Amino acid sequence: MKISAETKVGAVALLGAILLFGIAAFYGVIRVGEAGYPMHVDFDRVDGLKIGGQVRYAGVDVGRVTKIGVTDQGKARASIRIWAGNSIPEGSAFTIGSDGLLGEKFVSIAPPEQRDKFLPPDTVVEGLPSQGIETFISTADRLFNRMDKLVTSLEDVFGDPKVKGSMKDTARNIDQLTAALSRMAINNEQNVNAIARNLASMSASLRNVAGRVDKMATAVDNDGKTAKDLKDTLTNLRSASARIEKMAAALEPVATDPETARNIKDTLKNAREVSEKANKLLNKVEKIKTQAGIDVMYSGGADKYRTNVDLRVNTDSRSFVQMGLSDIGESNRLNLQLGQQGQVVGGRVGVVEGKAGAGVDLKLGNNFKISADAYDPNDFRLKLRSELKVAPDTYIVGESISVNKDSQRNTYVGVRRSF
């Protein structure tokens, strides 16, 4: 029997259709011999969802989208078929998800905590709004606009010649303030109450003479001259006492008068004590190191500037006293803490933002530091801060105030300069 060409072509086409149907059934695109039940989900919008799209319950493929239309109330309705053997609990959340940012859309069902009751067939449920790429782009656009506003504001601030001049004047006064506070430490004026009173007085002065801080130059010593003079004095005192001790030792063997001998012994004792005290004080002076800093920051959310000054006095390689003022010209909050700093982790305790508190500092390499401060036991608050060194003595800083207070939280970004 001779088979015609048309019959051969038809047979090949039929075989291909059978194979295609078998592959679709094997991969679950077409389900054969399995019943199910319909449900309907109303969404505000169903962008990208197509007929035949998957329905997933807790990430498991349990059905298909059979129809998409618009209801009388103006909602977008997606009719779905749930395959037999799958029950959807009452209270489940229906959303539109996607495989990746630009992947195929599907109906996602998230199960509730209570799963003792199930939705019957033909139930109509309300779907939740989806967070698609449009929402992402809109959010990103708002974020970029705010960043652009912040950058523009910073350019306006730091590009103003008056602001530059004010920062230079402030830097000079901070250097002079450092010398004055160093002199306090050298003279053993370390009483905490006295320092607090002095700082309170400084804050009042800063508020009263805002804009004219250059006049403070006449009230403090220049470039730490007093500290240098004290060091030179101690060195000379040690040398003089050593010479006196040598002279007395040379006279002791030839002194025959008992009174003279006693005087020489007393001289030796006194010279030795003076020399020892001079050595101890000189060692303390040589170990004392000071560093001052000033922060100028801006908060786009609060549309507000914040200026901080601080002074750190290191009494040895680990121990230090940190003092200063936050938010100068506004709240003028006192900072006064004692602490120790290791190679990576450091701790502080004392007064934070005018309240009792403590802080932790974490150094991540040579150029980055993170700090956290907890303060105000009666109304607990948390402050977070980061510093990134971008040039010698220059840092980019970020500071979040009252992180745990939603209504009072503010984040500032700016520049820090140390001296």
GUNU-335823 format. One record per atom (N, C-alpha, C): x, y, z negated. Coordinates in steps of 0.05 Angstrom, whole numbers, padded with zeros to 5 digits, always signed. Layout:
GUNU-335823
XYZ/...
end
This chain:
GUNU-335823
+00017-00024+00000/+00000+00000+00000/+00018+00025+00000/+00012+00042+00018/+00028+00066+00021/+00015+00089+00005/+00032+00101-00014/+00023+00123-00031/+00029+00150-00017/+00009+00166-00016/+00013+00192-00002/+00029+00211-00019/+00040+00232-00006/+00056+00252-00020/+00039+00267-00040/+00014+00272-00034/-00003+00287-00053/-00008+00271-00078/-00011+00244-00075/-00014+00227-00099/+00010+00227-00116/+00034+00226-00104/+00059+00227-00119/+00062+00253-00135/+00055+00275-00122/+00057+00301-00136/+00038+00302-00159/+00013+00292-00155/-00006+00292-00176/+00002+00275-00199/+00014+00252-00193/+00023+00234-00215/+00045+00247-00231/+00064+00260-00218/+00086+00273-00232/+00076+00295-00250/+00056+00311-00239/+00045+00333-00255/+00030+00322-00279/+00015+00300-00275/+00000+00288-00298/+00020+00278-00319/+00041+00265-00310/+00061+00254-00329/+00074+00277-00344/+00080+00300-00331/+00092+00323-00344/+00073+00334-00365/+00047+00335-00358/+00028+00346-00377/+00026+00328-00402/+00027+00301-00397/+00025+00283-00420/+00050+00286-00438/+00073+00289-00425/+00098+00293-00441/+00097+00319-00457/+00087+00340-00444/+00086+00366-00457/+00067+00364-00481/+00044+00351-00477/+00024+00348-00499/+00036+00332-00522/+00052+00311-00514/+00064+00294-00535/+00085+00310-00551/+00101+00326-00537/+00121+00342-00552/+00108+00362-00570/+00086+00375-00560/+00071+00395-00577/+00059+00381-00601/+00048+00357-00597/+00037+00343-00620/+00058+00334-00639/+00082+00326-00629/+00104+00317-00646/+00114+00340-00664/+00116+00364-00653/+00127+00386-00669/+00105+00402-00683/+00080+00393-00682/+00059+00405-00698/+00045+00428-00685/+00052+00435-00660/+00039+00457-00646/+00010+00450-00641/+00005+00425-00633/-00022+00414-00629/-00026+00391-00648/-00047+00392-00664/-00052+00371-00683/-00076+00355-00673/-00071+00329-00670/-00091+00311-00658/-00104+00295-00680/-00130+00294-00679/-00145+00276-00697/-00145+00285-00726/-00140+00311-00731/-00140+00320-00759/-00160+00343-00761/-00180+00340-00779/-00200+00361-00783/-00190+00382-00802/-00205+00403-00804/-00199+00424-00823/-00224+00441-00829/-00219+00465-00841/-00242+00482-00847/-00233+00511-00842/-00253+00528-00835/-00246+00556-00828/-00247+00574-00852/-00231+00596-00851/-00232+00618-00870/-00227+00643-00855/-00233+00666-00867/-00231+00692-00854/-00217+00712-00873/-00197+00726-00863/-00181+00745-00879/-00183+00773-00866/-00193+00793-00881/-00195+00820-00871/-00171+00837-00880/-00158+00849-00860/-00134+00866-00865/-00140+00894-00856/-00125+00913-00866/-00126+00941-00855/-00115+00942-00827/-00094+00925-00822/-00082+00924-00795/-00067+00897-00793/-00065+00887-00769/-00052+00860-00764/-00032+00863-00742/-00016+00884-00742/+00004+00888-00721/+00022+00864-00717/+00023+00854-00692/+00041+00832-00685/+00030+00805-00690/+00008+00801-00705/-00003+00775-00710/-00018+00766-00685/-00014+00740-00677/-00026+00730-00652/-00042+00704-00658/-00060+00698-00640/-00075+00673-00642/-00055+00650-00638/-00058+00630-00656/-00040+00608-00656/-00017+00611-00676/-00016+00635-00688/+00004+00640-00709/+00001+00622-00733/+00023+00616-00747/+00022+00598-00769/+00008+00610-00794/-00004+00592-00810/-00014+00600-00837/+00003+00584-00857/+00016+00598-00875/+00035+00585-00894/+00025+00590-00923/+00023+00568-00938/+00016+00569-00966/+00041+00562-00982/+00051+00581-00998/+00076+00577-01014/+00099+00568-00996/+00099+00578-00971/+00121+00572-00952/+00116+00546-00935/+00093+00532-00940/+00087+00507-00926/+00067+00513-00904/+00071+00502-00880/+00053+00505-00858/+00028+00490-00863/+00004+00504-00866/-00021+00491-00873/-00043+00497-00853/-00038+00513-00833/-00060+00520-00814/-00051+00538-00792/-00071+00547-00776/-00065+00564-00753/-00085+00587-00752/-00078+00609-00739/-00096+00632-00733/-00112+00624-00709/-00139+00625-00711/-00156+00617-00689/-00169+00640-00674/-00171+00663-00688/-00185+00685-00675/-00177+00711-00689/-00176+00733-00674/-00170+00759-00686/-00190+00779-00674/-00204+00794-00692/-00224+00813-00683/-00227+00835-00703/-00249+00852-00698/-00254+00875-00715/-00282+00871-00728/-00285+00876-00754/-00311+00873-00767/-00327+00899-00764/-00352+00897-00773/-00370+00921-00772/-00360+00943-00790/-00344+00936-00811/-00334+00956-00829/-00307+00968-00819/-00299+00961-00795/-00274+00972-00784/-00249+00958-00793/-00251+00935-00806/-00228+00919-00814/-00218+00901-00792/-00193+00894-00792/-00182+00874-00774/-00185+00847-00787/-00201+00829-00774/-00206+00803-00786/-00190+00781-00771/-00175+00765-00787/-00161+00742-00776/-00175+00717-00785/-00187+00702-00766/-00200+00677-00773/-00179+00655-00772/-00178+00638-00792/-00157+00618-00794/-00170+00591-00799/-00156+00569-00792/-00165+00542-00798/-00145+00529-00816/-00154+00520-00839/-00137+00506-00858/-00140+00476-00852/-00118+00462-00848/-00120+00434-00842/-00130+00418-00866/-00143+00396-00859/-00154+00378-00880/-00132+00369-00899/-00140+00367-00925/-00121+00358-00945/-00107+00381-00959/-00112+00405-00951/-00100+00429-00963/-00122+00447-00975/-00119+00452-01001/-00138+00469-01015/-00125+00495-01023/-00139+00517-01020/-00129+00544-01027/-00142+00553-01053/-00127+00557-01074/-00138+00566-01100/-00150+00594-01099/-00171+00598-01115/-00182+00625-01118/-00161+00644-01130/-00161+00669-01121/-00142+00688-01131/-00116+00689-01115/-00113+00672-01094/-00089+00673-01078/-00087+00699-01063/-00062+00708-01059/-00057+00733-01045/-00050+00728-01016/-00065+00741-00997/-00062+00738-00969/-00048+00762-00957/-00025+00758-00944/-00010+00780-00932/-00001+00770-00904/+00010+00790-00889/+00022+00783-00863/+00052+00785-00866/+00065+00762-00861/+00094+00761-00863/+00107+00758-00836/+00133+00757-00836/+00148+00754-00810/+00174+00739-00816/+00183+00724-00796/+00209+00710-00798/+00231+00730-00790/+00243+00743-00810/+00263+00763-00804/+00250+00790-00798/+00267+00810-00793/+00257+00837-00789/+00240+00840-00764/+00246+00825-00742/+00231+00827-00717/+00221+00800-00709/+00218+00781-00728/+00209+00754-00721/+00179+00752-00718/+00170+00727-00712/+00141+00722-00707/+00125+00726-00732/+00102+00738-00730/+00085+00744-00753/+00068+00719-00760/+00061+00716-00785/+00044+00694-00795/+00028+00703-00819/+00007+00688-00826/-00008+00694-00850/+00004+00679-00873/+00012+00694-00894/+00025+00682-00917/+00005+00682-00941/+00004+00659-00954/-00014+00656-00977/+00003+00650-01001/+00002+00668-01021/+00017+00664-01046/-00002+00654-01068/+00004+00631-01080/-00014+00619-01100/-00014+00635-01126/-00037+00635-01140/-00039+00649-01166/-00029+00632-01188/-00029+00643-01213/-00020+00627-01235/-00041+00606-01243/-00067+00613-01242/-00088+00594-01248/-00097+00580-01222/-00097+00553-01221/-00103+00539-01197/-00123+00516-01202/-00143+00523-01218/-00164+00503-01225/-00189+00505-01207/-00192+00528-01192/-00215+00531-01175/-00204+00538-01147/-00220+00528-01126/-00210+00531-01098/-00231+00544-01081/-00222+00557-01060/-00240+00572-01042/-00255+00552-01024/-00281+00556-01020/-00296+00538-01002/-00293+00547-00973/-00301+00530-00954/-00299+00537-00926/-00315+00562-00919/-00306+00576-00898/-00319+00600-00888/-00318+00623-00908/-00300+00622-00928/-00297+00644-00947/-00284+00668-00933/-00293+00692-00939/-00281+00717-00929/-00266+00730-00952/-00240+00734-00949/-00223+00745-00970/-00210+00771-00959/-00201+00788-00978/-00187+00813-00971/-00157+00808-00971/-00145+00816-00949/-00116+00813-00947/-00102+00838-00958/-00077+00834-00968/-00062+00857-00979/-00047+00871-00957/-00041+00897-00960/-00026+00912-00940/+00001+00900-00936/+00010+00898-00911/+00037+00887-00905/+00058+00909-00905/+00082+00902-00912/+00105+00921-00912/+00121+00914-00887/+00113+00925-00864/+00126+00919-00839/+00149+00938-00833/+00159+00935-00809/+00182+00952-00801/+00175+00981-00800/+00148+00987-00794/+00140+01015-00794/+00144+01028-00822/+00135+01013-00842/+00138+01023-00870/+00168+01027-00876/+00184+01007-00868/+00213+01009-00873/+00225+01034-00860/+00218+01038-00834/+00229+01061-00820/+00219+01087-00833/+00193+01088-00841/+00183+01112-00853/+00198+01118-00879/+00202+01097-00896/+00216+01101-00921/+00245+01110-00916/+00258+01097-00897/+00286+01105-00891/+00287+01134-00881/+00267+01142-00865/+00267+01169-00855/+00264+01189-00878/+00247+01183-00897/+00244+01201-00920/+00270+01202-00936/+00283+01179-00939/+00308+01178-00954/+00329+01195-00940/+00332+01192-00913/+00352+01208-00899/+00346+01237-00900/+00320+01245-00900/+00314+01273-00902/+00322+01284-00929/+00318+01269-00950/+00326+01278-00977/+00357+01280-00979/+00371+01260-00967/+00400+01262-00967/+00410+01286-00951/+00397+01292-00929/+00404+01315-00913/+00400+01341-00928/+00378+01342-00944/+00372+01365-00960/+00394+01368-00982/+00402+01345-00994/+00422+01346-01015/+00449+01356-01004/+00457+01345-00980/+00482+01353-00968/+00482+01382-00961/+00459+01392-00950/+00457+01420-00943/+00459+01438-00968/+00446+01429-00990/+00447+01445-01014/+00476+01446-01025/+00490+01423-01024/+00518+01423-01034/+00535+01441-01017/+00531+01440-00990/+00546+01458-00973/+00541+01487-00979/+00515+01494-00985/+00509+01521-00992/+00522+01530-01018/+00523+01511-01037/+00534+01517-01063/+00564+01521-01062/+00578+01500-01051/+00607+01500-01052/+00619+01518-01030/+00602+01526-01010/+00612+01544-00990/+00610+01573-00997/+00596+01579-01019/+00592+01607-01028/+00618+01616-01041/+00630+01638-01031/+00655+01648-01043/+00652+01655-01072/+00628+01664-01081/+00624+01670-01109/+00626+01645-01126/+00614+01623-01116/+00616+01598-01131/+00644+01588-01132/+00659+01590-01110/+00687+01582-01110/+00703+01598-01131/+00698+01624-01131/+00712+01641-01151/+00705+01634-01179/+00679+01628-01184/+00670+01621-01211/+00683+01595-01220/+00685+01576-01201/+00697+01550-01209/+00727+01553-01215/+00741+01571-01200/+00769+01576-01206/+00772+01589-01234/+00754+01609-01239/+00756+01622-01266/+00750+01602-01288/+00730+01585-01283/+00723+01564-01303/+00746+01545-01308/+00760+01537-01286/+00782+01519-01288/+00805+01531-01305/+00810+01557-01300/+00831+01570-01316/+00823+01571-01346/+00798+01577-01351/+00790+01578-01379/+00789+01551-01392/+00783+01530-01377/+00784+01503-01388/+00813+01496-01396/+00832+01504-01379/+00861+01499-01385/+00868+01514-01411/+00859+01538-01414/+00865+01553-01438/+00851+01541-01463/+00826+01532-01458/+00811+01519-01480/+00825+01493-01489/+00837+01479-01470/+00853+01455-01476/+00876+01462-01495/+00890+01484-01489/+00912+01491-01506/+00903+01498-01534/+00880+01512-01536/+00870+01519-01563/+00862+01494-01579/+00848+01476-01566/+00839+01452-01580/+00863+01434-01587/+00884+01433-01570/+00908+01419-01576/+00921+01430-01601/+00921+01456-01603/+00933+01469-01627/+00917+01460-01652/+00891+01458-01650/+00875+01449-01673/+00883+01421-01681/+00887+01403-01661/+00895+01376-01668/+00923+01375-01680/+00941+01391-01670/+00969+01391-01680/+00969+01400-01709/+00953+01420-01716/+00952+01430-01743/+00935+01413-01762/+00929+01389-01753/+00914+01370-01770/+00886+01380-01777/+00874+01396-01759/+00847+01405-01763/+00828+01385-01750/+00828+01361-01760/+00813+01339-01747/+00787+01333-01762/+00780+01350-01781/+00755+01345-01795/+00731+01347-01776/+00715+01326-01776/+00693+01324-01756/+00674+01347-01759/+00666+01354-01784/+00647+01375-01788/+00657+01402-01778/+00683+01407-01783/+00695+01432-01774/+00696+01434-01744/+00703+01411-01730/+00703+01411-01701/+00675+01416-01690/+00655+01403-01703/+00627+01407-01694/+00619+01436-01696/+00626+01450-01718/+00620+01478-01721/+00634+01495-01700/+00659+01488-01695/+00674+01503-01675/+00662+01500-01647/+00654+01475-01641/+00642+01471-01614/+00615+01485-01612/+00599+01485-01634/+00574+01499-01633/+00578+01528-01628/+00599+01539-01641/+00605+01567-01636/+00614+01572-01607/+00630+01553-01597/+00638+01556-01569/+00614+01556-01550/+00595+01538-01555/+00572+01536-01537/+00556+01562-01538/+00553+01575-01561/+00540+01601-01563/+00555+01622-01547/+00581+01621-01549/+00597+01641-01534/+00595+01637-01504/+00595+01611-01496/+00593+01605-01467/+00566+01615-01456/+00545+01612-01472/+00518+01621-01463/+00517+01652-01461/+00529+01665-01480/+00528+01694-01481/+00545+01708-01460/+00567+01695-01452/+00585+01708-01433/+00585+01694-01406/+00562+01681-01399/+00560+01668-01373/+00564+01688-01351/+00581+01682-01332/+00588+01700-01311/+00612+01718-01316/+00621+01718-01342/+00644+01735-01349/+00664+01718-01365/+00667+01693-01359/+00684+01675-01376/+00714+01682-01374/+00721+01699-01355/+00749+01707-01353/+00759+01721-01377/+00741+01734-01393/+00749+01748-01416/+00759+01729-01439/+00752+01703-01436/+00762+01684-01456/+00792+01681-01456/+00805+01689-01434/+00833+01685-01431/+00849+01700-01453/+00838+01722-01463/+00852+01737-01484/+00849+01724-01511/+00830+01705-01514/+00825+01694-01540/+00840+01668-01546/+00853+01656-01525/+00867+01631-01529/+00896+01634-01521/+00912+01615-01529/+00940+01615-01522/+00944+01606-01494/+00965+01614-01480/+00969+01609-01452/+00986+01585-01447/+00975+01565-01431/+00990+01542-01422/+01002+01526-01445/+00989+01524-01468/+00999+01507-01489/+01024+01518-01502/+01029+01544-01502/+01054+01556-01512/+01057+01550-01542/+01035+01551-01557/+01037+01546-01585/+01046+01518-01591/+01035+01498-01576/+01044+01470-01580/+01074+01467-01575/+01084+01481-01554/+01112+01480-01547/+01129+01492-01569/+01119+01516-01579/+01134+01529-01601/+01135+01511-01626/+01113+01498-01632/+01112+01481-01656/+01132+01458-01653/+01132+01446-01629/+01151+01424-01624/+01180+01433-01627/+01186+01457-01616/+01213+01468-01618/+01220+01473-01648/+01200+01483-01663/+01204+01489-01691/+01210+01464-01707/+01195+01443-01701/+01200+01417-01715/+01227+01406-01708/+01235+01408-01683/+01262+01399-01675/+01284+01414-01689/+01280+01441-01690/+01300+01457-01704/+01301+01451-01734/+01277+01446-01746/+01276+01440-01774/+01290+01414-01780/+01287+01394-01763/+01300+01368-01767/+01330+01372-01765/+01339+01388-01745/+01368+01392-01742/+01380+01407-01766/+01364+01428-01775/+01374+01444-01798/+01376+01426-01823/+01356+01410-01828/+01357+01393-01852/+01380+01373-01851/+01386+01363-01827/+01408+01345-01824/+01435+01359-01830/+01437+01384-01821/+01462+01399-01827/+01465+01404-01857/+01442+01411-01869/+01443+01416-01898/+01451+01391-01913/+01440+01368-01905/+01447+01343-01918/+01477+01337-01915/+01488+01342-01891/+01517+01337-01887/+01534+01356-01905/+01526+01382-01907/+01541+01400-01924/+01540+01392-01953/+01516+01384-01962/+01514+01375-01990/+01530+01350-01995/+01530+01332-01976/+01546+01307-01980/+01575+01313-01981/+01584+01333-01965/+01612+01340-01966/+01620+01353-01992/+01603+01369-02005/+01609+01382-02030/+01607+01363-02054/+01591+01342-02052/+01586+01324-02075/+01612+01313-02087/+01632+01304-02072/+01656+01292-02085/+01673+01313-02101/+01671+01339-02093/+01688+01359-02106/+01674+01375-02128/+01648+01370-02132/+01633+01384-02152/+01639+01372-02180/+01649+01389-02198/+01656+01379-02225/+01635+01388-02246/+01622+01411-02241/+01602+01421-02260/+01577+01403-02258/+01566+01393-02281/+01543+01376-02280/+01519+01390-02267/+01515+01416-02273/+01492+01430-02261/+01495+01431-02231/+01519+01437-02222/+01524+01438-02193/+01520+01411-02180/+01528+01390-02193/+01524+01363-02183/+01495+01356-02180/+01478+01364-02201/+01450+01360-02199/+01437+01375-02176/+01446+01400-02173/+01436+01417-02151/+01442+01404-02124/+01467+01394-02122/+01474+01381-02096/+01457+01356-02091/+01452+01340-02112/+01435+01317-02109/+01407+01324-02101/+01396+01345-02115/+01369+01355-02108/+01368+01364-02079/+01389+01379-02071/+01391+01388-02043/+01391+01365-02023/+01407+01345-02030/+01407+01321-02012/+01380+01308-02010/+01366+01305-02033/+01339+01293-02033/+01319+01309-02017/+01319+01336-02023/+01300+01353-02008/+01306+01353-01978/+01331+01355-01971/+01338+01355-01942/+01330+01330-01929/+01333+01307-01943/+01325+01281-01932/+01295+01280-01928/+01280+01290-01948/+01250+01289-01946/+01241+01308-01923/+01253+01331-01921/+01246+01350-01899/+01251+01337-01872/+01274+01324-01870/+01281+01311-01845/+01262+01289-01838/+01253+01273-01858/+01234+01251-01853/+01207+01262-01844/+01198+01283-01858/+01172+01295-01851/+01173+01307-01823/+01195+01320-01817/+01198+01332-01790/+01198+01311-01769/+01211+01288-01774/+01211+01266-01755/+01183+01255-01750/+01167+01251-01772/+01140+01241-01770/+01122+01259-01754/+01124+01285-01761/+01107+01305-01747/+01115+01307-01718/+01141+01306-01712/+01150+01308-01685/+01141+01284-01668/+01141+01260-01680/+01132+01236-01666/+01102+01238-01660/+01087+01250-01679/+01058+01253-01674/+01053+01273-01652/+01068+01295-01652/+01064+01315-01632/+01071+01304-01604/+01092+01288-01602/+01101+01277-01576/+01081+01258-01565/+01066+01244-01583/+01046+01224-01574/+01020+01237-01566/+01014+01261-01574/+00989+01274-01568/+00988+01283-01539/+00968+01274-01525/+00964+01282-01497/+00935+01292-01494/+00932+01313-01478/+00905+01324-01474/+00898+01326-01445/+00873+01322-01439/+00863+01325-01412/+00835+01337-01412/+00831+01359-01397/+00805+01372-01396/+00792+01367-01369/+00766+01369-01367/+00752+01365-01342/+00727+01381-01341/+00717+01386-01316/+00692+01401-01312/+00677+01387-01290/+00650+01383-01294/+00633+01371-01274/+00613+01392-01264/+00609+01394-01238/+00589+01410-01226/+00572+01392-01209/+00546+01388-01216/+00529+01368-01203/+00502+01380-01196/+00488+01366-01178/+00462+01375-01169/+00443+01351-01167/+00418+01355-01175/+00397+01335-01173/+00376+01344-01153/+00374+01329-01131/+00354+01336-01110/+00326+01332-01120/+00321+01311-01137/+00294+01306-01147/+00285+01328-01165/+00302+01337-01183/+00294+01358-01202/+00300+01386-01191/+00315+01387-01168/+00324+01413-01157/+00337+01430-01178/+00358+01418-01191/+00370+01431-01214/+00400+01425-01214/+00416+01444-01224/+00445+01440-01226/+00452+01433-01255/+00474+01420-01259/+00483+01412-01286/+00514+01415-01287/+00523+01429-01307/+00552+01433-01310/+00560+01422-01338/+00581+01406-01338/+00592+01394-01362/+00622+01401-01365/+00631+01406-01390/+00660+01408-01395/+00667+01389-01417/+00692+01379-01416/+00700+01360-01437/+00730+01361-01441/+00739+01353-01464/+00767+01352-01471/+00773+01325-01485/+00793+01311-01475/+00801+01286-01487/+00829+01289-01499/+00832+01283-01525/+00857+01285-01539/+00866+01257-01547/+00887+01247-01534/+00897+01220-01540/+00918+01222-01562/+00912+01211-01585/+00931+01211-01607/+00953+01190-01605/+00948+01169-01589/+00968+01149-01582/+00959+01136-01556/+00972+01113-01549/+00966+01101-01523/+00938+01090-01521/+00924+01085-01544/+00897+01074-01543/+00876+01092-01555/+00882+01105-01577/+00861+01120-01592/+00858+01148-01580/+00834+01159-01581/+00829+01185-01571/+00805+01198-01585/+00803+01225-01582/+00780+01240-01590/+00769+01254-01565/+00743+01251-01559/+00731+01263-01536/+00710+01283-01545/+00712+01307-01535/+00693+01328-01544/+00686+01346-01520/+00662+01358-01521/+00655+01375-01499/+00625+01383-01501/+00616+01395-01479/+00588+01405-01477/+00576+01395-01451/+00550+01387-01453/+00535+01379-01429/+00514+01400-01422/+00509+01403-01396/+00488+01420-01386/+00491+01449-01397/+00515+01460-01392/+00522+01487-01402/+00503+01508-01389/+00494+01526-01406/+00476+01547-01397/+00447+01540-01398/+00441+01514-01403/+00413+01505-01405/+00408+01494-01433/+00414+01467-01437/+00409+01455-01463/+00433+01456-01481/+00458+01459-01470/+00483+01461-01486/+00485+01438-01507/+00486+01414-01498/+00486+01391-01516/+00515+01383-01523/+00520+01378-01549/+00546+01372-01559/+00553+01342-01554/+00579+01337-01546/+00590+01311-01545/+00615+01310-01562/+00616+01291-01581/+00639+01288-01598/+00642+01259-01606/+00662+01245-01596/+00665+01216-01600/+00693+01209-01606/+00696+01188-01623/+00722+01175-01628/+00722+01149-01613/+00744+01141-01601/+00744+01116-01586/+00771+01104-01582/+00771+01081-01569/+00795+01067-01561/+00791+01057-01533/+00813+01058-01517/+00812+01050-01489/+00833+01028-01484/+00824+01005-01473/+00842+00985-01464/+00848+00988-01435/+00861+00968-01423/+00867+00969-01395/+00842+00968-01377/+00821+00954-01387/+00796+00952-01371/+00772+00963-01386/+00769+00955-01411/+00745+00963-01426/+00752+00982-01449/+00735+01002-01453/+00739+01021-01475/+00712+01026-01489/+00714+01035-01514/+00689+01040-01529/+00691+01067-01544/+00667+01080-01548/+00666+01105-01561/+00642+01105-01581/+00645+01121-01602/+00622+01124-01621/+00623+01152-01632/+00599+01164-01637/+00598+01191-01647/+00573+01205-01639/+00576+01229-01627/+00553+01246-01618/+00552+01246-01588/+00529+01237-01576/+00525+01236-01548/+00501+01254-01541/+00505+01274-01524/+00483+01292-01517/+00469+01303-01541/+00484+01310-01562/+00473+01322-01586/+00460+01302-01605/+00462+01276-01600/+00449+01256-01617/+00470+01234-01623/+00465+01219-01646/+00482+01197-01653/+00481+01176-01631/+00504+01165-01624/+00504+01145-01603/+00531+01132-01600/+00533+01115-01579/+00558+01101-01573/+00559+01096-01543/+00583+01091-01533/+00587+01088-01504/+00608+01067-01498/+00606+01056-01474/+00625+01036-01464/+00635+01046-01437/+00662+01043-01432/+00674+01051-01407/+00687+01026-01394/+00683+01023-01368/+00694+01000-01353/+00709+01010-01330/+00736+01005-01329/+00753+01013-01307/+00755+00991-01287/+00747+00997-01262/+00749+00978-01240/+00771+00987-01221/+00796+00979-01227/+00818+00989-01211/+00828+01015-01221/+00844+01029-01205/+00856+01054-01213/+00838+01078-01206/+00818+01074-01188/+00803+01097-01178/+00773+01097-01184/+00763+01077-01198/+00734+01075-01202/+00728+01068-01231/+00709+01083-01243/+00702+01078-01271/+00671+01080-01274/+00660+01062-01290/+00632+01062-01297/+00629+01065-01327/+00610+01082-01336/+00605+01086-01364/+00575+01084-01370/+00569+01074-01394/+00542+01072-01404/+00541+01083-01432/+00522+01101-01438/+00519+01113-01465/+00490+01108-01475/+00488+01098-01500/+00462+01095-01513/+00462+01114-01537/+00440+01130-01539/+00440+01150-01560/+00411+01156-01569/+00409+01173-01590/+00383+01181-01602/+00368+01158-01613/+00375+01148-01637/+00361+01125-01649/+00331+01129-01652/+00322+01154-01656/+00293+01159-01660/+00277+01159-01634/+00290+01163-01612/+00277+01163-01585/+00298+01152-01566/+00303+01126-01566/+00326+01114-01553/+00327+01122-01523/+00352+01130-01515/+00357+01138-01487/+00382+01125-01477/+00384+01122-01451/+00406+01109-01438/+00416+01127-01415/+00443+01131-01415/+00455+01147-01394/+00476+01130-01379/+00476+01131-01353/+00495+01116-01336/+00511+01136-01320/+00537+01130-01316/+00555+01149-01302/+00575+01133-01286/+00583+01143-01263/+00605+01131-01247/+00623+01153-01236/+00649+01147-01234/+00669+01166-01224/+00686+01152-01203/+00689+01164-01179/+00706+01154-01158/+00728+01175-01152/+00753+01167-01156/+00775+01186-01150/+00780+01187-01120/+00778+01212-01109/+00782+01215-01080/+00807+01231-01074/+00819+01244-01094/+00843+01260-01090/+00856+01264-01118/+00881+01273-01120/+00892+01277-01147/+00875+01297-01163/+00867+01288-01187/+00851+01304-01206/+00823+01311-01195/+00814+01298-01174/+00788+01304-01162/+00771+01278-01159/+00746+01280-01167/+00729+01256-01168/+00701+01263-01157/+00688+01243-01144/+00659+01244-01138/+00645+01230-01161/+00626+01244-01174/+00612+01233-01197/+00583+01231-01192/+00571+01211-01205/+00542+01207-01206/+00533+01202-01234/+00511+01214-01243/+00502+01212-01270/+00472+01210-01271/+00461+01189-01285/+00433+01186-01288/+00426+01190-01318/+00408+01209-01324/+00400+01216-01351/+00374+01203-01357/+00371+01193-01383/+00346+01181-01392/+00336+01160-01372/+00354+01140-01366/+00347+01120-01347/+00322+01104-01355/+00319+01100-01381/+00296+01084-01391/+00271+01101-01394/+00270+01126-01386/+00247+01143-01389/+00238+01151-01361/+00216+01138-01351/+00208+01143-01323/+00202+01173-01318/+00188+01186-01337/+00180+01214-01332/+00203+01234-01336/+00225+01226-01349/+00246+01244-01355/+00272+01237-01340/+00272+01215-01324/+00296+01206-01311/+00304+01226-01289/+00330+01233-01288/+00341+01251-01268/+00368+01240-01260/+00375+01241-01234/+00400+01232-01224/+00415+01255-01211/+00440+01259-01218/+00456+01281-01208/+00480+01270-01193/+00488+01284-01172/+00512+01278-01157/+00529+01303-01154/+00555+01300-01157/+00572+01324-01154/+00602+01318-01154/+00617+01338-01163/+00647+01337-01162/+00657+01341-01191/+00679+01327-01197/+00692+01331-01223/+00722+01338-01217/+00731+01357-01233/+00759+01366-01231/+00772+01364-01259/+00795+01350-01261/+00809+01348-01286/+00834+01365-01286/+00843+01372-01310/+00866+01391-01312/+00885+01381-01334/
end
